[in-house]
Amino acid sequence: MKNRLLIIGASGHGKVVADIAIKMNKWQDIAFLDDDDSIKKSMGLEVIGKTSDAYTYKDEADFFVAIGNNATRKKIQEKLEEEGVSVVKLIHPSTILGTDVEIGNGTVLMAGVVINSSGRIGKGCIINTSCSLDHDNLIGDYVHISPGVRLAGTVNISKECWIGIGSVISNNVNICSGCKLGAGSVVVKDITESGTYVGVPVRRVD
């Protein structure tokens, strides 16, 4: 743990991430890197450079990639890790974690999240506001679970999925990699083919 945290991405998602980092009270200094030249400050915190400047601060700062797009977040985080940069996890103080829960680096758990016992959350994930993940959930790398999602027990979501706001996934359901679920989706059986799914229960639309 270093004294400084640099957040890559200063827009909406970056603001929520910064708020969590401030509330964690682990870093003396927090700032942003962003490729949009028009953004000079966000949340009252300075934008001190671009994404490519990260390596300049490699030895003096921890990093977090606050990019909502799964593929972009993965590309940036994996490049940082290859270069030996310290990528941290961020957990809002209101999060409730059960026993034997594992959280990967680069993952954020936002306000009101509940993860029950023996959950496994991969790296680079977004577990968004007020999500509930029951026991023995397995979430792959670079998954985005949107606000208000409810997962029952023993749900397995493979890497790089996007689960839309307010979705519900029944117990013992497996979802393959690269899936997108629309807002309010209800999943009651396994999804074995990548694509976009919507509805109650879900059907594939793309």
SULQUI-V677105 format. One record per pair of residues at least 6 apart in sequence whose ideal C-beta (glycine too) atoms are under 8 Angstrom apart, sorted by sequence separation. I is the first residue (numbers start at 0). GAP is how many residues later the second one is. If there is no record, write none. Layout:
i	gap
I	GAP
I	GAP
This chain:
i	gap
7	6
20	6
39	6
40	6
66	6
80	6
90	6
102	6
108	6
114	6
120	6
126	6
132	6
138	6
144	6
150	6
156	6
162	6
168	6
180	6
190	6
196	6
6	7
31	7
39	7
48	7
79	7
196	7
197	7
8	8
21	8
33	8
38	8
64	8
195	8
196	8
20	9
53	9
66	9
194	9
195	9
6	10
31	10
76	10
186	10
194	10
195	10
6	11
64	11
190	11
192	11
194	11
17	12
64	12
90	12
108	12
114	12
126	12
132	12
144	12
156	12
174	12
178	12
184	12
188	12
31	13
33	13
184	13
185	13
187	13
6	14
17	14
30	14
31	14
32	14
88	14
94	14
100	14
106	14
112	14
118	14
124	14
130	14
136	14
142	14
148	14
154	14
160	14
166	14
172	14
181	14
184	14
185	14
186	14
29	15
30	15
31	15
32	15
34	15
64	15
88	15
94	15
100	15
106	15
112	15
130	15
148	15
154	15
166	15
172	15
174	15
175	15
178	15
179	15
180	15
181	15
184	15
185	15
186	15
4	16
30	16
31	16
32	16
33	16
34	16
88	16
94	16
100	16
106	16
109	16
112	16
118	16
120	16
124	16
127	16
130	16
136	16
142	16
145	16
148	16
154	16
157	16
160	16
163	16
166	16
169	16
172	16
173	16
174	16
175	16
177	16
178	16
179	16
180	16
181	16
183	16
185	16
30	17
32	17
33	17
62	17
87	17
88	17
89	17
90	17
91	17
93	17
94	17
95	17
97	17
99	17
100	17
101	17
103	17
105	17
106	17
107	17
109	17
111	17
112	17
113	17
115	17
117	17
118	17
119	17
121	17
123	17
124	17
125	17
127	17
129	17
130	17
131	17
133	17
135	17
136	17
137	17
139	17
141	17
142	17
143	17
145	17
147	17
148	17
149	17
151	17
153	17
154	17
155	17
157	17
159	17
160	17
161	17
163	17
165	17
166	17
167	17
168	17
169	17
172	17
173	17
175	17
176	17
178	17
179	17
180	17
181	17
184	17
13	18
32	18
86	18
87	18
88	18
89	18
90	18
91	18
93	18
94	18
95	18
96	18
97	18
98	18
99	18
100	18
101	18
102	18
103	18
104	18
105	18
106	18
107	18
108	18
109	18
110	18
111	18
112	18
113	18
114	18
115	18
116	18
117	18
118	18
119	18
120	18
121	18
122	18
123	18
124	18
125	18
126	18
127	18
128	18
129	18
130	18
131	18
132	18
133	18
134	18
135	18
136	18
137	18
138	18
139	18
140	18
141	18
142	18
143	18
144	18
145	18
146	18
147	18
148	18
149	18
150	18
151	18
152	18
153	18
154	18
155	18
156	18
157	18
158	18
159	18
160	18
161	18
162	18
163	18
164	18
165	18
166	18
167	18
168	18
169	18
172	18
173	18
175	18
178	18
86	19
88	19
89	19
91	19
93	19
94	19
95	19
97	19
98	19
100	19
101	19
103	19
104	19
105	19
106	19
107	19
109	19
110	19
111	19
112	19
113	19
115	19
116	19
118	19
119	19
121	19
122	19
124	19
125	19
127	19
128	19
130	19
131	19
133	19
134	19
136	19
137	19
139	19
140	19
142	19
143	19
145	19
146	19
148	19
149	19
151	19
152	19
154	19
155	19
157	19
158	19
160	19
161	19
163	19
164	19
166	19
167	19
169	19
13	20
32	20
88	20
91	20
94	20
97	20
100	20
103	20
106	20
109	20
112	20
118	20
121	20
124	20
127	20
130	20
136	20
139	20
142	20
145	20
148	20
151	20
154	20
157	20
160	20
163	20
166	20
181	20
4	21
32	21
91	21
97	21
103	21
109	21
115	21
121	21
127	21
133	21
139	21
145	21
151	21
157	21
163	21
180	21
4	22
9	22
62	22
64	22
114	22
132	22
162	22
3	23
6	23
8	23
9	23
10	23
62	23
63	23
181	23
2	24
3	24
4	24
5	24
6	24
7	24
8	24
9	24
17	24
18	24
61	24
62	24
63	24
80	24
0	25
1	25
2	25
3	25
4	25
5	25
6	25
7	25
8	25
10	25
17	25
50	25
57	25
60	25
61	25
62	25
2	26
3	26
4	26
5	26
6	26
7	26
9	26
53	26
57	26
61	26
63	26
3	27
5	27
14	27
17	27
57	27
10	28
13	28
14	28
54	28
9	29
13	29
76	29
54	30
10	31
53	31
9	32
72	33
9	35
26	35
86	36
9	37
97	37
103	37
109	37
115	37
121	37
133	37
139	37
145	37
6	38
64	41
5	42
63	42
65	42
7	43
20	43
63	44
7	46
76	46
16	47
76	47
5	48
17	48
16	49
15	50
73	50
5	51
72	51
13	52
3	53
12	53
12	54
69	54
5	55
7	55
12	55
3	56
4	56
5	56
6	56
7	56
8	56
9	56
11	56
2	57
3	57
4	57
5	57
6	57
7	57
8	57
1	58
3	58
4	58
5	58
7	58
8	58
67	58
1	59
4	59
6	59
7	59
64	59
1	60
0	61
76	65
23	66
23	67
73	67
7	68
23	68
73	68
20	69
22	69
23	69
72	69
19	70
22	70
19	71
70	71
19	72
69	72
16	73
69	73
69	74
67	76
4	83
1	84
73	86
0	87
19	88
70	89
19	90
69	90
16	91
19	91
69	91
69	92
15	94
12	113
15	113
